[in-house]
Amino acid sequence: MKIIRSLQELGPPIADTVVTIGNFDGVHLGHREVFRRVVAKAHELDGVATVVTFNPHPLKVLAPLQAPRLLNTYQEKERLIEASCIDLLVILPFDQALAQLSAREFVERVLVKGLGVKHLIIGYDYAFGNNREGDADYLREQGRSYGFTVEVLGAVANAGETYSSTGVRHRLAAGDVAGVVEVLGRHFTLEGRVVHGLKRGAQLGFPTANLVTDKEILPRPGVYAVKIKYAERLYDGVMNIGFNPTFGLERISLEAHILDFQQDIYGQNLRVYFIERLRDELIFQSVSALAEQIAQDVSQARRVLTGASIVEYRAYLDCGYNQESRRSGRRCE
């Protein structure tokens, strides 16, 4: 996948792009359906499957107090979009200048002169441009003028629930890491670097990897059964997210106990996959009571994780058609 990160990099138009536009926070099942349609249409038209998105999220510029905490880091989003078999990712730096572009200017500069759009796919509620003046009807009108077609996709839902990033946030806020798989199509993860902590876990007999992460949103504080990837190998583990109330910690911490693991991994990166919530954080009257509870958590995690497998982004993608035909087709290199 080729990545373009500025309007200046949009030189001579790329011919015959099939484009979708959005923030795509979470790259959930609804987003994946949009990407499948983009890829399938690009295959049909011998075109270039293209996603246009923004960095930072527009609300972080226009209304910072209303901006959502993002489900993915920007690096994760790029990786997930690439795994969706997209040929070209255009990440436009969102600033006041871009925000003030009229819908007409956006169509002309980005879609037509920059991307040479042939077919545009948008969601049913999509709007863009200064004051969100560009909607589906406006785009159809512009398409007739500039020679591209517009396709509007309806809401993607399951059992009456529309897939949405907001729905994912609500589940994470409730600690429902098992249920979030139904919306994301994969387990929620975070990546973190192992740093030195207070070593209380080791003193209790359960050494932990203390993590710092760029992730903006975390599951509800509590204890979770997790899978942990280190050096391309998966381990079972228990993750505590919270404030260690027994010890009166004032800032949130991420502590992972990796089962049956003895290596020194300070400074290394781990990826944590959340499988099931075990319990809330509790205040214990003694250190021995805490150690006893951790032992119970480890036993419960072993039962939960035995035979459990994680769903990663590679595990669910079919890209809309046979991969061999995709490899022989047109790409944006």
C-alpha positions in Angstrom: 0.0 0.0 0.0 1.3 3.4 -0.9 0.7 6.3 1.6 0.5 9.9 0.7 0.6 12.3 3.7 0.0 15.8 2.3 -1.9 17.7 -0.4 1.5 18.6 -1.9 2.2 14.9 -2.6 -0.9 14.7 -4.8 0.8 15.6 -8.0 -0.5 14.6 -11.4 -3.9 12.8 -10.9 -3.7 9.1 -10.2 -6.0 7.6 -12.9 -9.2 5.7 -12.1 -9.3 5.7 -8.3 -12.2 4.2 -6.4 -12.3 6.4 -3.2 -13.9 6.4 0.2 -13.4 9.2 2.8 -13.7 9.1 6.6 -12.0 9.0 9.9 -12.4 5.2 10.2 -11.5 5.2 13.9 -11.4 1.6 15.1 -11.6 0.0 11.6 -14.6 -1.9 12.8 -16.9 -4.3 10.9 -18.8 -1.4 9.4 -15.6 0.2 8.0 -14.5 -3.2 6.7 -17.7 -3.5 4.6 -16.9 -0.1 3.1 -13.3 -1.2 2.3 -14.6 -4.5 0.8 -16.8 -2.5 -1.5 -14.0 -0.2 -2.5 -11.7 -3.0 -3.3 -14.3 -5.0 -5.2 -15.3 -1.9 -7.2 -11.7 -1.1 -8.0 -11.2 -4.7 -9.2 -14.3 -4.3 -11.4 -13.1 -1.0 -12.9 -9.4 -1.9 -13.1 -8.9 1.0 -10.7 -7.0 1.9 -7.6 -8.6 1.2 -4.2 -8.2 4.4 -2.2 -8.9 5.6 1.3 -8.8 9.2 2.3 -8.6 10.0 6.0 -7.2 12.7 8.3 -4.6 13.2 11.0 -5.4 14.4 13.6 -9.1 13.6 13.9 -10.9 16.8 12.8 -12.6 17.3 16.1 -9.2 17.6 17.8 -8.7 20.8 15.8 -12.3 22.1 15.5 -13.6 21.2 19.0 -10.9 19.6 21.2 -13.2 19.3 24.2 -15.6 17.2 22.1 -13.0 15.1 20.4 -13.3 11.3 21.1 -10.5 9.3 22.5 -9.3 7.3 19.5 -9.6 3.5 19.5 -6.4 3.0 17.4 -3.1 4.7 17.3 -2.4 6.2 13.9 0.1 3.5 13.2 -2.5 0.8 14.1 -5.0 2.4 11.8 -2.5 2.4 8.9 -1.8 -1.2 9.5 -5.4 -2.2 9.6 -6.3 -0.3 6.4 -3.4 -1.9 4.6 -4.6 -5.3 5.8 -7.9 -4.5 4.2 -6.2 -4.7 0.8 -6.3 -1.0 0.0 -3.9 0.2 -2.6 -3.5 3.9 -1.7 -4.0 5.6 1.7 -4.2 9.4 1.6 -3.7 10.9 5.1 -4.4 14.6 4.9 -3.0 16.7 7.8 -6.1 18.3 9.3 -5.6 21.9 10.2 -7.6 25.2 10.0 -6.7 25.6 6.3 -8.1 22.2 5.4 -11.1 22.8 7.6 -11.9 26.0 5.7 -11.9 24.4 2.3 -15.3 24.6 0.7 -16.9 21.4 -0.5 -16.3 22.5 -4.1 -12.6 23.2 -3.4 -12.2 19.8 -1.7 -13.8 18.0 -4.6 -11.8 19.8 -7.2 -8.4 19.8 -5.4 -8.4 16.4 -3.7 -10.8 14.2 -5.5 -10.5 15.4 -9.1 -7.1 17.1 -9.6 -5.4 15.0 -6.9 -6.9 11.6 -7.2 -8.6 11.5 -10.6 -11.6 9.9 -8.9 -13.6 7.5 -11.1 -16.0 6.2 -8.4 -16.7 7.6 -4.9 -18.2 5.4 -2.1 -19.5 7.2 1.0 -21.6 6.3 4.0 -25.3 7.3 4.2 -24.6 10.1 6.8 -21.3 11.5 5.3 -20.8 15.2 4.9 -17.7 17.3 4.4 -16.3 20.7 3.6 -16.6 23.9 5.5 -19.8 23.7 7.7 -20.4 20.2 6.3 -21.9 21.6 3.2 -21.0 18.7 1.0 -23.5 15.8 1.2 -24.5 12.9 -1.0 -26.7 15.0 -3.3 -24.0 17.6 -3.7 -21.4 14.9 -4.6 -23.8 13.4 -7.2 -24.1 16.8 -8.7 -20.3 17.3 -8.8 -19.9 13.8 -10.2 -22.1 14.7 -13.2 -19.9 17.8 -13.7 -16.5 16.1 -13.3 -17.3 12.6 -14.7 -17.3 10.4 -11.6 -20.0 8.2 -10.1 -21.2 8.2 -6.5 -22.4 5.2 -4.4 -24.0 5.7 -1.0 -23.8 2.8 1.4 -26.5 2.3 4.1 -25.7 1.5 7.7 -24.1 -1.8 8.4 -25.8 -3.6 11.3 -26.1 -6.9 13.1 -29.2 -7.9 15.1 -30.5 -4.3 14.8 -27.3 -2.7 16.1 -25.4 -0.4 13.8 -21.6 -1.0 13.9 -20.0 2.2 15.2 -16.9 3.5 17.0 -19.2 4.9 19.7 -20.5 1.4 20.3 -17.0 0.1 20.7 -16.2 2.8 23.2 -19.3 2.0 25.2 -18.4 -1.6 25.5 -14.8 -0.8 26.5 -16.1 1.6 29.1 -18.2 -1.3 30.6 -15.2 -3.6 30.4 -16.9 -5.8 27.9 -13.8 -6.9 26.0 -15.4 -10.1 24.9 -18.4 -8.4 23.4 -16.3 -5.8 21.6 -15.2 -8.6 19.2 -18.7 -8.5 17.7 -18.2 -4.9 16.6 -14.5 -4.8 15.9 -14.3 -8.2 14.3 -11.1 -8.8 16.3 -9.9 -8.6 19.9 -9.1 -5.2 21.3 -5.4 -4.7 21.7 -2.8 -2.3 23.0 0.9 -2.1 22.4 3.2 -0.9 25.2 6.8 -0.6 26.2 8.0 -2.3 29.4 9.3 0.1 32.0 10.6 -0.2 35.5 7.9 -0.1 38.2 7.8 -0.4 42.0 8.3 -4.2 41.8 5.4 -4.9 44.1 4.3 -7.8 41.9 7.6 -9.6 42.2 7.4 -9.1 46.0 4.0 -10.8 46.0 5.3 -13.7 43.9 3.7 -12.5 40.6 6.2 -10.3 38.7 4.6 -7.9 36.3 5.6 -6.0 33.2 4.7 -2.3 33.7 3.6 -0.8 30.4 3.4 2.7 28.9 1.3 3.0 25.8 0.2 5.6 23.2 -3.3 4.2 23.3 -5.9 6.9 24.0 -8.6 4.6 25.3 -8.4 1.6 27.6 -11.0 -0.9 28.9 -12.6 -0.1 32.2 -10.2 -0.5 35.2 -10.1 -4.0 36.4 -8.4 -7.4 36.0 -8.4 -9.2 32.6 -7.4 -12.5 31.1 -5.2 -11.6 28.2 -2.9 -13.0 25.5 0.4 -11.3 25.2 2.6 -11.2 22.1 6.3 -10.9 22.6 8.9 -11.6 19.9 6.2 -13.1 17.7 5.2 -15.6 20.4 1.9 -15.6 22.3 1.8 -16.1 26.1 -1.2 -16.3 28.5 -1.4 -13.5 31.1 -3.3 -11.4 33.5 -3.6 -7.7 33.1 -4.5 -5.1 35.7 -5.7 -1.7 34.6 -6.2 0.7 37.4 -4.9 2.7 40.4 -3.7 -0.1 42.7 -6.1 1.2 45.5 -4.5 -1.1 48.1 -1.3 1.0 47.7 -3.0 4.3 47.0 -1.6 4.9 43.5 -2.9 8.1 42.0 -2.2 7.5 38.3 -3.5 4.7 36.2 -1.1 1.8 35.6 -1.0 -1.1 33.2 0.6 -4.2 34.8 0.8 -7.5 33.0 1.7 -10.8 34.7 2.9 -13.2 32.0 2.2 -16.8 33.0 5.2 -19.2 33.2 7.6 -16.5 31.9 11.0 -15.5 33.4 12.7 -13.4 30.8 14.1 -9.9 31.3 12.1 -7.7 28.9 12.7 -4.2 30.1 12.6 -1.7 27.2 10.8 -4.2 25.0 7.4 -3.8 23.3 4.5 -6.1 24.1 1.1 -6.4 22.4 -1.8 -7.3 24.7 -5.0 -8.9 23.5 -8.0 -8.6 25.9 -9.9 -11.8 26.1 -12.2 -11.6 29.1 -12.8 -9.4 32.1 -12.2 -11.2 35.4 -13.1 -8.7 38.1 -13.1 -5.1 39.3 -10.2 -3.6 41.2 -10.6 -4.1 44.9 -9.1 -2.7 48.1 -7.5 -5.4 50.3 -6.9 -5.2 54.0 -3.5 -6.8 53.8 -0.8 -7.7 51.3 -1.4 -11.4 51.9 -5.1 -11.0 51.0 -4.0 -9.3 47.8 -1.6 -12.1 47.0 -4.2 -14.7 47.6 -6.6 -12.9 45.2 -3.9 -12.6 42.5 -3.4 -16.4 42.8 -7.1 -16.9 42.2 -7.0 -14.5 39.2 -4.2 -16.5 37.7 -6.0 -19.8 38.2 -9.2 -18.3 36.6 -7.2 -16.8 33.7 -5.6 -20.2 33.0 -9.1 -21.7 32.7 -10.4 -18.9 30.5 -7.3 -18.9 28.2 -7.0 -22.7 27.8 -7.8 -23.3 24.1 -8.7 -19.6 23.5 -7.4 -18.1 20.3 -7.1 -14.4 19.4 -8.6 -12.8 16.3 -6.1 -10.5 14.6 -6.7 -8.2 11.7 -5.2 -10.8 9.2 -7.7 -13.4 10.4 -10.9 -12.0 8.8 -10.1 -10.3 5.5 -11.1 -11.6 2.1 -10.7 -8.3 0.3 -13.9 -8.9 -1.7 -12.5 -11.5 -4.1 -9.8 -14.1 -4.7 -6.4 -13.0 -3.5 -4.6 -14.5 -6.5 -6.6 -12.3 -8.9 -5.8 -9.3 -6.7 -2.1 -9.9 -7.0 -2.3 -10.1 -10.7 -4.5 -6.9 -10.9 -3.7 -3.3 -11.0 -2.0 -1.7 -8.0 -0.8 1.8 -7.0 2.9 1.3 -6.4 
